[in-house]
C-alpha cells in the first residue's frame, strides 16, 4: 500500500520505527547501552542540573509517568542516580560519573543524528521538526478528540 493511503497513526509509528531504530543502532555501534528516549532527560539534566521527576517532566514535555519509567531504565544502566528530595515522596535525579564519562561518545552520536536529520530535511524539502511542531501546535489549539467529535457530528448530520 502506498504511504499516501495510510493513516496518520500508521505513518507516525513507521516514522518512529525508522528514526529510533537507526539511532538506537548507532548507540549500539558506538558501544553505548543507551536508548533514544533517554536523550531529553539526559539533556535536561546536563543543561539545568539535578531535578525531581516532576521538574524533568515539565522541562522535557514528557509525561510524568514516562519520565518515571525512563529514569528507572536509566538508573538500571547507571546513567542516573536517584536521591531522596525534601519531601519523602520526591526523588531527585542526578547524572552519574558513568554518564559524564560517556558524554564524548554520546555527543558524537548526537552530531551524526543532527547531520542525518538535515539530510532527511533536504530530501523532503522542509524541516521535519517544523512540520511536526506545526501539527502539535494545531492539536494544542484543537485536540484531535474535538476534531473527531466535530467530524462525527457532521457525518451524522449528513446521514439524516
Secondary structure, 3 states (H helix, E strand, C coil): CCHHHCCHHHHHHHHHHHHHHHHHHHHHHCCCCCCHHHHHHHHHHHHHCCEEHHHHHHHHCCCHHHHHHHHHHHHHCCCEEEEECCCCCCEEEEECHHHHHHHHHHHHHHHHHHHHHHHHHHHHCCCHHHHHHHHHHHHHHCCHHHHHHHHHHHHHHHHC
